[in-house]
Amino acid sequence: MTTTDTVPEVITRYLHASDTHDSRMAADCFTADGTVEDEGRTYTGREEIFQWREHGLSEWTYTTTVTGDQSVSEEHHRVMVRVEGNFPGGLVDLTFDFTLRGELVAALRIVG
């Protein structure tokens, strides 16, 4: 994983947790009512986000590389990520749209 200095610390922490497969650390980056939208489903709250991360880890092995980032506003940040692993297709470029509330992630929308 590589990041730039323009990414807020909580996003860097989330990406690190994702890269090291630490589902609890990833979930703890979110507000108590935080949401993740991924593959047409929405996960709400830290426990659902934790379970979503755990499910993905049980199915696939993968690595992530940040390929770019953009600060849309103080609260909204976009991070482009390349994911490589043993899932169907083996390679995908994704956009992570983060919405922050204070020092935590309020929403993450993953677009492929």
ZATI-398123 format. One record per residue: residue in one letter; x, y, z of N, C-alpha, C, O in turn; chain. Coordinates in steps of 0.1 Angstrom, whole numbers, plus 5000, padded with zeros to 4 digits. Example, Ala and Ser with C-alpha at 12.3 -4.5 7.8 and 13.67 -1.06 7.14 Angstrom:
2
{pt 'A'; {5132; 4943; 5078}; {5123; 4955; 5078}; {5132; 4967; 5078}; {5142; 4967; 5085}; 'A'}
{pt 'S'; {5128; 4978; 5071}; {5137; 4989; 5071}; {5129; 5000; 5079}; {5134; 5011; 5080}; 'A'}
This chain:
112
{pt 'M'; {5008; 4988; 5000}; {5000; 5000; 5000}; {5009; 5012; 5000}; {5019; 5013; 5007}; 'A'}
{pt 'T'; {5005; 5022; 4992}; {5012; 5035; 4992}; {5001; 5046; 4993}; {4990; 5044; 4987}; 'A'}
{pt 'T'; {5004; 5056; 5000}; {4995; 5067; 5001}; {5003; 5080; 4999}; {5015; 5080; 4999}; 'A'}
{pt 'T'; {4995; 5091; 4998}; {5002; 5104; 4997}; {4999; 5112; 5009}; {4991; 5108; 5018}; 'A'}
{pt 'D'; {5006; 5123; 5011}; {5004; 5132; 5023}; {4990; 5139; 5023}; {4987; 5145; 5033}; 'A'}
{pt 'T'; {4983; 5139; 5012}; {4970; 5146; 5011}; {4959; 5138; 5017}; {4948; 5143; 5019}; 'A'}
{pt 'V'; {4961; 5125; 5020}; {4950; 5117; 5025}; {4949; 5118; 5040}; {4959; 5117; 5047}; 'A'}
{pt 'P'; {4937; 5121; 5045}; {4936; 5122; 5060}; {4940; 5110; 5067}; {4939; 5099; 5062}; 'A'}
{pt 'E'; {4944; 5111; 5079}; {4950; 5100; 5087}; {4940; 5088; 5089}; {4945; 5077; 5088}; 'A'}
{pt 'V'; {4928; 5091; 5091}; {4918; 5080; 5092}; {4917; 5072; 5080}; {4915; 5059; 5080}; 'A'}
{pt 'I'; {4918; 5078; 5068}; {4918; 5070; 5056}; {4930; 5062; 5054}; {4930; 5050; 5050}; 'A'}
{pt 'T'; {4942; 5068; 5057}; {4954; 5060; 5057}; {4954; 5048; 5067}; {4958; 5037; 5063}; 'A'}
{pt 'R'; {4948; 5050; 5078}; {4946; 5040; 5088}; {4937; 5029; 5083}; {4940; 5017; 5084}; 'A'}
{pt 'Y'; {4926; 5033; 5076}; {4917; 5023; 5070}; {4924; 5015; 5059}; {4922; 5003; 5059}; 'A'}
{pt 'L'; {4931; 5022; 5051}; {4938; 5015; 5040}; {4949; 5005; 5045}; {4951; 4994; 5040}; 'A'}
{pt 'H'; {4956; 5009; 5056}; {4965; 5001; 5062}; {4958; 4988; 5068}; {4963; 4977; 5067}; 'A'}
{pt 'A'; {4947; 4990; 5075}; {4940; 4979; 5081}; {4935; 4970; 5070}; {4935; 4958; 5072}; 'A'}
{pt 'S'; {4931; 4975; 5059}; {4927; 4967; 5048}; {4938; 4959; 5042}; {4937; 4947; 5040}; 'A'}
{pt 'D'; {4949; 4965; 5041}; {4961; 4959; 5035}; {4967; 4948; 5044}; {4972; 4938; 5040}; 'A'}
{pt 'T'; {4965; 4950; 5058}; {4971; 4940; 5067}; {4960; 4931; 5072}; {4962; 4922; 5081}; 'A'}
{pt 'H'; {4948; 4932; 5066}; {4937; 4923; 5069}; {4932; 4924; 5083}; {4929; 4913; 5090}; 'A'}
{pt 'D'; {4932; 4936; 5089}; {4928; 4938; 5103}; {4914; 4944; 5102}; {4912; 4956; 5102}; 'A'}
{pt 'S'; {4904; 4935; 5103}; {4890; 4939; 5101}; {4885; 4948; 5113}; {4877; 4957; 5111}; 'A'}
{pt 'R'; {4890; 4945; 5125}; {4886; 4953; 5136}; {4891; 4967; 5135}; {4884; 4977; 5137}; 'A'}
{pt 'M'; {4904; 4969; 5131}; {4909; 4982; 5130}; {4902; 4990; 5118}; {4899; 5002; 5120}; 'A'}
{pt 'A'; {4899; 4983; 5108}; {4891; 4989; 5097}; {4878; 4994; 5102}; {4874; 5005; 5099}; 'A'}
{pt 'A'; {4870; 4985; 5109}; {4857; 4989; 5114}; {4858; 5001; 5123}; {4849; 5009; 5124}; 'A'}
{pt 'D'; {4868; 5001; 5131}; {4870; 5012; 5141}; {4873; 5025; 5135}; {4873; 5036; 5142}; 'A'}
{pt 'C'; {4876; 5026; 5122}; {4878; 5039; 5115}; {4865; 5046; 5112}; {4865; 5057; 5109}; 'A'}
{pt 'F'; {4854; 5039; 5115}; {4840; 5044; 5111}; {4833; 5050; 5123}; {4836; 5046; 5135}; 'A'}
{pt 'T'; {4824; 5059; 5121}; {4815; 5064; 5131}; {4806; 5052; 5135}; {4805; 5042; 5128}; 'A'}
{pt 'A'; {4800; 5054; 5147}; {4791; 5043; 5152}; {4780; 5039; 5142}; {4776; 5028; 5141}; 'A'}
{pt 'D'; {4775; 5049; 5134}; {4765; 5047; 5124}; {4771; 5047; 5110}; {4763; 5049; 5100}; 'A'}
{pt 'G'; {4784; 5046; 5108}; {4790; 5046; 5095}; {4785; 5036; 5086}; {4779; 5025; 5090}; 'A'}
{pt 'T'; {4786; 5038; 5073}; {4781; 5029; 5063}; {4792; 5026; 5052}; {4801; 5034; 5050}; 'A'}
{pt 'V'; {4791; 5014; 5047}; {4799; 5010; 5035}; {4789; 5005; 5025}; {4780; 4997; 5027}; 'A'}
{pt 'E'; {4791; 5010; 5012}; {4783; 5005; 5001}; {4793; 4998; 4992}; {4803; 5004; 4987}; 'A'}
{pt 'D'; {4790; 4985; 4990}; {4799; 4977; 4981}; {4791; 4966; 4974}; {4783; 4959; 4981}; 'A'}
{pt 'E'; {4793; 4965; 4961}; {4786; 4955; 4953}; {4771; 4955; 4955}; {4765; 4944; 4956}; 'A'}
{pt 'G'; {4765; 4967; 4956}; {4751; 4968; 4957}; {4745; 4966; 4971}; {4733; 4966; 4972}; 'A'}
{pt 'R'; {4753; 4964; 4981}; {4748; 4962; 4994}; {4754; 4973; 5003}; {4764; 4979; 5001}; 'A'}
{pt 'T'; {4746; 4976; 5014}; {4750; 4986; 5023}; {4752; 4980; 5037}; {4743; 4972; 5041}; 'A'}
{pt 'Y'; {4763; 4983; 5043}; {4766; 4977; 5057}; {4766; 4989; 5066}; {4773; 4999; 5063}; 'A'}
{pt 'T'; {4759; 4988; 5077}; {4757; 5000; 5086}; {4762; 4996; 5100}; {4759; 4986; 5106}; 'A'}
{pt 'G'; {4770; 5005; 5106}; {4775; 5003; 5119}; {4788; 4995; 5119}; {4791; 4987; 5110}; 'A'}
{pt 'R'; {4796; 4997; 5130}; {4809; 4990; 5130}; {4809; 4975; 5130}; {4817; 4969; 5124}; 'A'}
{pt 'E'; {4798; 4969; 5136}; {4798; 4954; 5136}; {4795; 4949; 5123}; {4801; 4939; 5118}; 'A'}
{pt 'E'; {4785; 4955; 5115}; {4783; 4950; 5102}; {4795; 4952; 5093}; {4798; 4944; 5084}; 'A'}
{pt 'I'; {4802; 4964; 5094}; {4814; 4966; 5086}; {4824; 4956; 5090}; {4831; 4951; 5081}; 'A'}
{pt 'F'; {4826; 4953; 5102}; {4836; 4942; 5106}; {4832; 4929; 5100}; {4841; 4923; 5094}; 'A'}
{pt 'Q'; {4819; 4925; 5100}; {4815; 4912; 5094}; {4817; 4913; 5079}; {4822; 4902; 5073}; 'A'}
{pt 'W'; {4815; 4924; 5072}; {4817; 4925; 5058}; {4832; 4923; 5055}; {4835; 4916; 5045}; 'A'}
{pt 'R'; {4841; 4929; 5063}; {4855; 4928; 5060}; {4859; 4913; 5063}; {4867; 4907; 5055}; 'A'}
{pt 'E'; {4854; 4907; 5074}; {4858; 4893; 5077}; {4853; 4884; 5066}; {4861; 4874; 5062}; 'A'}
{pt 'H'; {4841; 4886; 5060}; {4836; 4877; 5050}; {4845; 4878; 5037}; {4849; 4868; 5031}; 'A'}
{pt 'G'; {4849; 4890; 5034}; {4859; 4892; 5022}; {4872; 4885; 5024}; {4877; 4879; 5015}; 'A'}
{pt 'L'; {4877; 4885; 5037}; {4890; 4879; 5040}; {4889; 4864; 5039}; {4899; 4857; 5036}; 'A'}
{pt 'S'; {4877; 4859; 5043}; {4876; 4844; 5043}; {4875; 4839; 5029}; {4878; 4827; 5026}; 'A'}
{pt 'E'; {4871; 4847; 5019}; {4869; 4842; 5005}; {4881; 4844; 4997}; {4885; 4835; 4989}; 'A'}
{pt 'W'; {4889; 4855; 4999}; {4899; 4859; 4989}; {4912; 4863; 4996}; {4911; 4868; 5008}; 'A'}
{pt 'T'; {4923; 4861; 4989}; {4936; 4867; 4994}; {4939; 4878; 4983}; {4938; 4876; 4971}; 'A'}
{pt 'Y'; {4943; 4890; 4988}; {4945; 4901; 4979}; {4955; 4911; 4985}; {4957; 4911; 4997}; 'A'}
{pt 'T'; {4960; 4919; 4976}; {4968; 4931; 4980}; {4962; 4943; 4974}; {4956; 4942; 4963}; 'A'}
{pt 'T'; {4965; 4955; 4980}; {4960; 4967; 4975}; {4971; 4977; 4972}; {4981; 4977; 4980}; 'A'}
{pt 'T'; {4970; 4985; 4962}; {4979; 4996; 4959}; {4971; 5008; 4956}; {4963; 5008; 4947}; 'A'}
{pt 'V'; {4974; 5019; 4963}; {4968; 5032; 4960}; {4974; 5037; 4947}; {4986; 5039; 4946}; 'A'}
{pt 'T'; {4966; 5041; 4937}; {4971; 5046; 4925}; {4968; 5061; 4923}; {4973; 5067; 4914}; 'A'}
{pt 'G'; {4960; 5067; 4932}; {4958; 5081; 4931}; {4948; 5085; 4942}; {4941; 5077; 4949}; 'A'}
{pt 'D'; {4947; 5098; 4945}; {4938; 5103; 4954}; {4934; 5117; 4951}; {4941; 5124; 4944}; 'A'}
{pt 'Q'; {4922; 5121; 4955}; {4917; 5135; 4952}; {4909; 5139; 4964}; {4900; 5132; 4969}; 'A'}
{pt 'S'; {4912; 5151; 4969}; {4904; 5157; 4980}; {4893; 5166; 4973}; {4896; 5176; 4966}; 'A'}
{pt 'V'; {4880; 5161; 4974}; {4869; 5168; 4968}; {4865; 5180; 4976}; {4862; 5191; 4971}; 'A'}
{pt 'S'; {4865; 5178; 4989}; {4862; 5188; 4999}; {4869; 5184; 5012}; {4875; 5173; 5013}; 'A'}
{pt 'E'; {4867; 5192; 5022}; {4873; 5188; 5035}; {4868; 5175; 5041}; {4875; 5167; 5047}; 'A'}
{pt 'E'; {4855; 5172; 5038}; {4849; 5160; 5043}; {4849; 5148; 5033}; {4847; 5137; 5036}; 'A'}
{pt 'H'; {4851; 5151; 5020}; {4849; 5141; 5009}; {4863; 5139; 5002}; {4869; 5148; 4997}; 'A'}
{pt 'H'; {4867; 5126; 5003}; {4880; 5123; 4996}; {4878; 5110; 4988}; {4871; 5101; 4991}; 'A'}
{pt 'R'; {4885; 5110; 4976}; {4884; 5099; 4967}; {4898; 5093; 4966}; {4908; 5100; 4964}; 'A'}
{pt 'V'; {4898; 5080; 4967}; {4911; 5072; 4966}; {4909; 5061; 4956}; {4900; 5053; 4957}; 'A'}
{pt 'M'; {4918; 5061; 4946}; {4918; 5051; 4936}; {4928; 5040; 4940}; {4939; 5042; 4944}; 'A'}
{pt 'V'; {4923; 5027; 4939}; {4930; 5016; 4945}; {4930; 5005; 4934}; {4920; 5002; 4928}; 'A'}
{pt 'R'; {4941; 4998; 4933}; {4943; 4986; 4924}; {4943; 4974; 4934}; {4951; 4974; 4943}; 'A'}
{pt 'V'; {4934; 4965; 4932}; {4934; 4953; 4940}; {4937; 4941; 4932}; {4932; 4938; 4921}; 'A'}
{pt 'E'; {4947; 4933; 4936}; {4952; 4921; 4930}; {4950; 4909; 4939}; {4954; 4910; 4951}; 'A'}
{pt 'G'; {4945; 4898; 4934}; {4943; 4886; 4943}; {4938; 4874; 4936}; {4938; 4873; 4923}; 'A'}
{pt 'N'; {4933; 4865; 4943}; {4928; 4852; 4938}; {4913; 4852; 4936}; {4907; 4841; 4935}; 'A'}
{pt 'F'; {4907; 4863; 4935}; {4893; 4864; 4932}; {4891; 4864; 4916}; {4900; 4865; 4909}; 'A'}
{pt 'P'; {4878; 4861; 4912}; {4876; 4860; 4897}; {4881; 4873; 4890}; {4878; 4884; 4894}; 'A'}
{pt 'G'; {4889; 4871; 4880}; {4895; 4882; 4873}; {4909; 4886; 4878}; {4917; 4891; 4870}; 'A'}
{pt 'G'; {4911; 4884; 4890}; {4924; 4886; 4896}; {4929; 4901; 4898}; {4939; 4903; 4905}; 'A'}
{pt 'L'; {4923; 4910; 4891}; {4928; 4924; 4891}; {4916; 4933; 4889}; {4908; 4931; 4880}; 'A'}
{pt 'V'; {4915; 4943; 4898}; {4904; 4953; 4896}; {4909; 4967; 4901}; {4916; 4968; 4911}; 'A'}
{pt 'D'; {4904; 4977; 4894}; {4907; 4991; 4898}; {4894; 4996; 4904}; {4884; 4996; 4898}; 'A'}
{pt 'L'; {4895; 5001; 4917}; {4883; 5006; 4924}; {4885; 5020; 4928}; {4896; 5025; 4929}; 'A'}
{pt 'T'; {4874; 5027; 4930}; {4874; 5040; 4936}; {4867; 5039; 4950}; {4856; 5035; 4951}; 'A'}
{pt 'F'; {4874; 5044; 4960}; {4869; 5045; 4973}; {4865; 5059; 4976}; {4873; 5068; 4977}; 'A'}
{pt 'D'; {4852; 5062; 4977}; {4847; 5075; 4980}; {4844; 5076; 4995}; {4835; 5070; 5000}; 'A'}
{pt 'F'; {4852; 5083; 5002}; {4851; 5085; 5017}; {4844; 5098; 5020}; {4847; 5108; 5014}; 'A'}
{pt 'T'; {4835; 5097; 5029}; {4829; 5109; 5035}; {4832; 5109; 5050}; {4829; 5099; 5057}; 'A'}
{pt 'L'; {4839; 5119; 5055}; {4843; 5120; 5069}; {4834; 5128; 5077}; {4827; 5137; 5072}; 'A'}
{pt 'R'; {4833; 5124; 5090}; {4826; 5132; 5100}; {4836; 5133; 5112}; {4839; 5124; 5119}; 'A'}
{pt 'G'; {4841; 5145; 5113}; {4852; 5147; 5124}; {4864; 5139; 5120}; {4869; 5140; 5108}; 'A'}
{pt 'E'; {4869; 5131; 5129}; {4881; 5123; 5127}; {4878; 5109; 5122}; {4887; 5101; 5121}; 'A'}
{pt 'L'; {4866; 5106; 5119}; {4862; 5092; 5115}; {4855; 5092; 5101}; {4851; 5102; 5096}; 'A'}
{pt 'V'; {4854; 5080; 5096}; {4847; 5078; 5083}; {4832; 5076; 5086}; {4828; 5068; 5093}; 'A'}
{pt 'A'; {4824; 5085; 5080}; {4809; 5084; 5081}; {4804; 5075; 5070}; {4794; 5068; 5072}; 'A'}
{pt 'A'; {4810; 5075; 5058}; {4805; 5066; 5047}; {4817; 5063; 5038}; {4826; 5071; 5035}; 'A'}
{pt 'L'; {4816; 5051; 5032}; {4826; 5047; 5022}; {4817; 5040; 5011}; {4810; 5031; 5014}; 'A'}
{pt 'R'; {4819; 5045; 4999}; {4812; 5039; 4987}; {4823; 5034; 4978}; {4832; 5041; 4974}; 'A'}
{pt 'I'; {4823; 5021; 4975}; {4833; 5015; 4967}; {4827; 5013; 4953}; {4816; 5006; 4951}; 'A'}
{pt 'V'; {4833; 5018; 4943}; {4829; 5018; 4929}; {4839; 5011; 4921}; {4851; 5014; 4922}; 'A'}
{pt 'G'; {4835; 5002; 4912}; {4844; 4994; 4904}; {4843; 4996; 4890}; {4850; 4990; 4882}; 'A'}
